[in-house]
Amino acid sequence: MTDSAAAPPNPHFLAADWWRHAVVYQIYPRSFADANNDGTGDVAGMIDRLDHLADLGVDAVWVSPWYPSPLLDGGYDVADYRDISPDFGTLADADAFIAGAHARGLRVLIDLVPNHASWDHPWFRAALAATPGSPERALYLFRDGRGPGGDQAPNNWGSLFGGPAWTRTTNPDGTPGQWYLHLFDTSQPDWNWENEAVRAEIDSVLRFWFDRGIDGFRIDVADSMVKDPALPDAPLDPATGYGTNTKRPGMPHWDVPGLDDVQRRWRRVADAYADTELGGRVFVAEAYLDPIERLVSYVEPDRLHTTFNFDALISEWSAASQRTVIATTLAAHAEVGAPTTWVLGNHDNTRVATRYGKPVTGRDFTQPSDAAGDPIDLTAQLLALPTDIERGRRRARAAALLELGLPGGAYIYQGEELGLDEVEDLPEAVLQDPVWERSGHTIRGRDGCRVPLPWSGDAAPFGFSADADPWLPMPAHWAELTVERQAADPASTLNLYRRALHLRRDLPDLRTDAFAWHALDGGEVLAFTRGAVVVVVNFGAEPVELPAGEVLVASAELTDGRLGTDAAAWVGLDGVTG
């Protein structure tokens, strides 16, 4: 690793619009690096590995939830929004991490989880102890049940993790009580966003972290918070027996009118920091919505700054589908003046190298669909299929150059820079995703993409911990994929990412909105220009000729100057060199 003091600062760090073209690296704290050797990643480990991120060439870091939590849903069950989990460290550690990142020219985003809290949150404990109709219960969505004795749930909504979205409480005298809503796990009661106290509390949480130097928030399930106040039944899903969670327009619990008011309120909070040393703070929304016009309404000028483009993640590996996604996404975002935000993977989805090694790699976006994809459903479908990992890694390398070659921002999930595969054979005894339990042990869930990172050495724990067993077991074949091993290999996926990211930082054409399709002869080819840089991706079976110019970076070795199947390259025109 390089000495951070000797590393040149990111020249784009203090730019007012840094976020419009930023590449952001996602850290899943539990699985990134373990400094205290207890088998669980921590903030001190994140600090120790900051130079890895600076060397990689990213612009920012997004840290998945690091708050106190019983970890019944990987930290997305927040017990205290203003502290750090003792498993991960302290607020002083968080401050040191923020300072260390900023010193290396890296912005820092963290997760905001506004739809729900943990059942360990003090406000929910108080609500359970309070009576129906009390102010404490008004902070959440408590309702009387339907039917004789209130024995039926207030409506037919189902949890995204399986089973009902309502759980019945027990009164102090032991009799059945009211029900509370949880769109996810039972341990994650939904906030009542009609309550001003809830809105004011989250405003305060934003300011708490902004005041500590946080540069922005990734908003978890940003399309959920507001519900239809009448809480009507949703259309029945015959497969589950509950109301559907398909996010088509008009659903009573997804993308409900009133979300725009919440988003504008948050934007005002962020904009109040525009004159501070680090400039304005930003938001990126997590929302799976079709059609894309619904999604881009979230990034209208006075709402949020960016929103993940999950169509790119969900798309199948084909020239036609990828071209459709790119064209539709760029046009829709241009209408509202917002940058696109590309993403290939995250902590909710099958790892890219495995996904692209499946016989089915995603949705064909040239065909109509009435519903947005869902990460848990996609993961469940793919895990049942066989994997050609060699093909998957080849495609994942090409996909990285495609993603990083597009205008706008991009997100990299930890381990993508190593070409890590999904751990599909985790023992059932170690599975912790609530989807596993709530599906009746029929859906294995997302643990396979959350296995800790391999840093060095020839055997687990591969430098993640000193010698402690990681919280999820690491496969032996990752000895070939460690940071240490790949850093020494010029042809490795790690060095491919480093090369592409530094080109993206250094070449002005790759940090603008410039984009035009580029015609090439032959096969299933996708090509476009970014100023004087041409990005070429070959989805076909036959090699293709590249445009005349200098090959700046390629995902695979060329054959007689031609680009092979499932490969990508950036070509510099007009004397552009890397």
N, C-alpha and C positions, 0 to 999 in steps of 0.2 A: 504493500500500500504506500501511497505517496504521503509525504509530510504535508498536512493540511496548511501549515503556515506558508509553505512554498508554492502551493497551488494557486493559479491565477483565479481571481474572483469571477463569478459569473457576470459577464458584462450586462446581462439583462435583469439582474436582481432588483435594481431600484427603478426600473421602467414602470411608469404608471399603468401600462397595459400588459404587464408581465404575464398575466393569466391568459391572455388571448392566444398565446402560442406556446404555453408552458408544457413540458413533459413532467408528469407527476408520478412518483414511485409510491406504491401502496405498501405500507408495513402492517402486517398482522402481528401485533406485539408478542403474543404468546408463542409465535413460531419464528421470530426473526433471529434473535441472539440472546443467549442466557449467560449473564455475567456472574450471577451468584451461585451457579451450579446446582440448581434445584430441579432442573428439567423443564422449566417454564421460562420463556423469553421475558425480558424485562427492559425497562427504560435505560438502565446502565449498559445493557448489551447493545441497545440501539445507538447510544452515544459512542461506544467502542467501534461501531461499524459505520459511522458517518462518512469516513473517508472512502469506503466502498461506493457510496452513493455519489460523492463528489467526483471520484474517478470515473464513474459510469457516465456522467454528463447530464444528469437530469436537472431540472430547474426547481423542483419542489418535492416535498414528501407529504403523503397523506397517511396519518396514523389511525388505524381502526380503533374502536373503543378501548381506552386505557383507564376507564373509570372504575371505582369500586363496584363489584358485581358478584353475584353468586355463580356466574358463568354457566347458567343453564341454557343460554343461547350465545355462547362465545363472546360475551361482553355486551351484546345488544340488549341485555336486561340490566339497565343502569340503576344502581342504588343511590348514587350521589353524583350529580353532574359537575360538582366543583372540587373534585379530588381525584387522586390516582389510586388505582387498586393496590393494596399492599402486596399483592402477588407481583406487581410490576415495578413498584418503587414508591416515590413520594412526590409531592408537588415541587420540592427542590430539585429532584431529578428531572422533572418535566421542564422546569425553567432552564436547567443546564442543557437539556437536549435542544430546546428552542434556540438558546444562545449559540450552541455549537453548530446547529444547522445554518443559522444566519451568518455566522462567521465564515462558512464555506460557500456562501452565495445560494443557499437553499431556503426557499420559503417553506412554511409548515402549515398544513391543514389537518384538522382533526374531525372526528365524526360527531355530528349532532343527531341524537336519536329522539325526535320529538313526537312520534306517534304514541309511544308507550314507555313506561318505566318498568323497573323490577318490582315484584311484589315485596321486596325488601326495602323499597324506598320508604322513608319515614312518613310521607304523606299517604301512601297506600295503607300502611299499617294503621295509621290514625283513622283512615276511612273504614277499614274493617271493624275497628272498635267503636265507630260511631253508629248512629241510628239512620234509617232511611229518611231521606229528605234533608239531611244535615249538610252544612257547608263542606265538611270533609269529603262526603260522598259525591258532592257536586263537582269535585275536581276530576272525577272519573265517570265512566258510563255504567252506573248501577241502575238496574231496572227490576221491577217485579216480574215474575214469570207469568206465562199464560196458562190457561186451563185450570182445572180444579186444584186448589191448593198451590197454584203457581208452579206446578211441577214441570212445565214445559219452558224451554228457553224463550226469551222475549221475541226472537225472530229466528229465521232459519240459517243465518250466516254461518259459514264454515271457516275454520282457521286455515291459513295458508300452509301450516305445518301438518294438517290432517286433523280430523275430528271437528267438534263444534267450536265456535268462536265465543261461547259463553260458558262460564263456570258458576255454579251456585255456591253461595256462602252459607255458613252456619251461624245462627244467632248464639249469643252468650248462653242461652238456656238449652242449647243443643238442638233446637228446632231448625228446619230449613229456612234460609233467609233469601235475600235478593240475589240476583245474578249480576256478574260484571263481564264486560266485553273485553276480549283479547283477540285481535286479528291474527296473532302469532301464537306463542306458547301460553299456557295457563299462567306461567310465571311473569307474563308481560302485559299487565292491565293497560288498556288504552286510556290516554288522557282525554278529557272533555274539552275540545277546542272551542266550544261555545262559551266557556268560562273565562272571563277576563283575567282571573288570577293565574290561570295556566299560561295565557299569552304573556303576561307580565313576567312570570317566572322564567320562561325561555328567553325573553329579551334580556333578563338579568344574567342568565348563563352565557349568552353571547358576549355581553360586555365583560364578564369575568375573564373569559379566555382572550378576547381581543386585548384587554388591558395587560395580559401577561405576554403579549407579543405574537399570538397566533394570527396567521395571515388569512385564514378562511376555514370554512366548514364544508364537509360533504354531508348532505342531508339524507339520512336514511329514510327509505320509503316516502319520498317527498310527495307522492300522490295520494297519501292515505289520510292524513290527520283529520280533516273535516269530514263529518258524516251527515247524511240527510237527518235532520233533527227528529223526523218521525220514525226513524229506524225501521223502515218497511222491509218485508221479505225481499230477497234477491231471487232472480230466476233460478229455478231448481237445476242442479247438476245431477243428472241420473246416476252418474258414476259414483258420486259420493253420498248422495242423499241430502246434501246441504245446498244452500244457495251458492251459485257459482262465484268464483273469484276471478273469472275472466274480466278484463278491464275494458269492456266495450263501453261506449258512451252511455251515460244515463244510469250507471250503477250507483247504488245508494252509499257505497263505502269506498269508492275509488274515484279520484279526480272530480270531487264534488264542488259545485260553486261555493265560493268563500275562501278557497285556497289562495286565490289571488290577493285577497286582503292580508292574509298572513305573510305571504311572500313580500308584498310591498312594505309591510311593517319591518320585516327583517332587513330589507334593503336600506331602509332609512337608518337602522342601527349601524349597519356596515358603513354607509356613506358618511356618517358622523366622524369616522376616523380618517377621512381623506387627507386632512392636513397634518397628520402625524408623520413621524420620521419614515415609517415604512409605507405610508400611503394607504389607500383604501383597502378594505378587506373584501373577500369574495366568497361566493357560494357555488357549489356544484350539486345538482339535484340527481338523486337516484330515482328514476321513474321509468317503468316499462309501459309505454302508451302507443297505441295506434289510433288513427293515422298520425303521422309525424306532426301535423299542424297542431294537434293537442299538446304534444311535447314542447314544441318551440314557443307556445304561448307562455311557458314558464320563464323564458328568457327574453321577454319583451323588455324594453329599456329601463322600466322602473321596477322590474321584478328581480329575478335571480340573474346571476352572471352567466352561468354555464349549466348544461345538463348532459349527463352521459348519453352517448348514442349507442344504445344497446343493440340496435339493428345490425351494426357491424359485428358485434359479438355473436349474435344469433344466426347471421347469414351463413349459408352453406359455402363451401370452398368451390366457387365457380366464377368465371369471368362475368357472366351475365348477371348473377345475383349481386356480386360485389359492386359492379358498375351501377346497378339500379340503386343500391343503398347509398353509394357515394353521391350520385347525381341528385337523388331526392333529398338527402341530408343537406348538402351544400345549398341547394335552392331554397329550402325551407328556412334555414338559419339566416340566409342573406335577406330574406323578407323582413326580419326583425333586427337585423344588424348585429347578430350575436355570432361568436365563433362556434364552430363545431367542436365536439369533444369525443375523441375516438377511444374505444376500449376493447381489448380482446379477451381479457379475463379478470377475475377477482376472486374473493374468498367464498363466493356463492356458486361458482361455476366450475365444471370439469376443466382441468388445465388444458391450455391451448394445444400442446403437443399431443395429448391423448385425444382430444376432441377431433382434431384434424386427421388422426389416424383411424377414425371410425369409418365404416362404410356409409353411414349417414352423418354428415358434418353440420347440419343445421337446416334452416328454412330457406326455400327458394323465393327470393323477394321479387322475382318476375311474375309470380302468381299471387292473386289477391288473397287476403286473409282478413277475418273479422275480429281478430284478437291479437294482442301483444304476446310475445313469448314470456315465459316465466322461468327464472333460473333454476328453481328446484325441479320443475317438470323436465326441463331440458337435461339436467344432470341425471335424473332418474332414467330417462329414455336412453341416454348414451351409455351409461354404465352397463347396460344389458348387452351391448354389442362388442364384438371382438376388436382388438386394437392392433394396427400395424404401426408400431412406434417409430420405426425408421422413416416411413412416409410422413407420419405426423410431425416429427421434428423438422423434416425438410420443409414442410408446408408452414410450420410455425415460424421458421427463420424468414421465409418469404413474406409471411403476414406481418412480421415486425417491420420490414422495410416498407411494405405497403402502408401500414398505419403511420409510421413515423415520417413518411413522405407526403402525407396529406396536409392541407392547411388546417389551422386550428390547434387545439390542445390534444394531448394524448396521455393515457394512464398506463402504467406498467405494474402488474401485480408481482410482488416479490417472488423470485424464482423463475419468472419468464425469461429473464436475462441469462439463465442457466439452461433453459430448455427442459426444465423439470417436467416429468410426467405425473399424471394422477396416480396416487397409490390406491389401486382398485382392490387390493386384497388385504386391507386392514382387518385384523381379527374382530369378530363381532363384539367381543368383550371390551374392546377399547373405544368403540364408537360412542361419541358424545353429542352429536347433533340431535336436537329434539325431534327432528323429522323422523329419525329412526324409531323412537318410541311411539310417537303419535300416529305413525303409519302402520302400527302393529308389526314392526320389524319387516316391512315389505319394501321400504325405500331406505337405502343405506345413508343417504344424506350427503353432506358436503365436507366431511372430515378428510376425504382423500386429497383435497386441494389445500389443506391447512397443515399438512405435515411440516415440521421444522426444516429450515434451510440447511444444506450441507456446505460448510465453509472450508474444511481442510481434513487431511488424514485419509486413511484407507478403510476405516470401519466406523460405524455409528458410535457416538453421536456426531461424528464428522465436524468437530469444532464448534458445534452449536452450543454445547455445554462442555465443561472440562472432562467430565466422565459420567455425569448423571444420565439416567435413562430419560429421553425426551418424553413429553406428555403424550405424544403419538409416536409409534415406532417408525424408523426411517429404513427404507429398503437398501439392501447391500449394494445393489448396482449403482447407487448414487455416488459411490466412490469415484466413478468416472466423470461425475458432473460437478464436483466441488468447485468453489471459487478458486481455490489454490491450484487445482489441476487445470482449470480452463484458462486462468491468467497466463499460464506458461505455453498455451497452444494458440498460435496466431489465427487458426481456422475455427476456434471455438465459438459457440453462441455468445458467450460473454464478450469476447473481443469484437464480434459482429455488432452487438449492441453499443459497445463503447465507440466504435468507428462511426456508426450511424448517428449516435447522439451528439458526438462532437462536431460532425459535419452539419447537423441541423442547427447547432448553436452558432457555428462560425460562418455559414453561408447565408447571406442576407435573403436570398430568394426563398429559403426554406422557413423564414419567419415572417412571411407576408401572407396575404389572402390570395395571391396569384395562383390561378389554376386554369388549365385548358386541356381538353382531351387531345391525345396525340395518336395519329393513325399509324399502325404498323401492319405489315403484311404477314399473313400466316396465322393459323391456329387460334386457340383460345387465349388471346393476349389482352391484357389491360395495360394501357400506357397513358400517361398524362405529363404535362410539363408544369414545373414550378419555376417560372422565369426561365433561366438558362439551365435548369436541371430537369432531366427526363427520368421519370420513375416507370419501370417496366416490370410487369409480373406475368410469368408464363404459366397458365393453368393447363395448357395442352400437353399432349404426349410427345410432341416433336420439338426439338430445339428451334429457337427463333433468332434472327439477326437483330443485333442491337443498333440503335442510331449511332452515327459517327460521333466520336468524342471520347473523352477519358472516362473509363469506368471508375467511379468514385468508391463504390462499395457494391459487393454482390453477395447474395446469401449462399451461393454455391459456386464451385469452380466452373469457369466457362470452358466450353469445348470448341476449339477453333474459333474463339471469339463469339460463340453463340450461347444463348441462355437456355439451359435445360428445363425439363419439366418441373413444376412446383418450385420455381426459383424466381428471384427478383433481383433487380439491379438499379442503381442510380447512375446516370450518365451525365457528365458535365459537358455542355455545349459552349461554343464561343469562347474557348480558352478557360472555362471554369475548371479549377483543379481543387483537390482536397488536401 
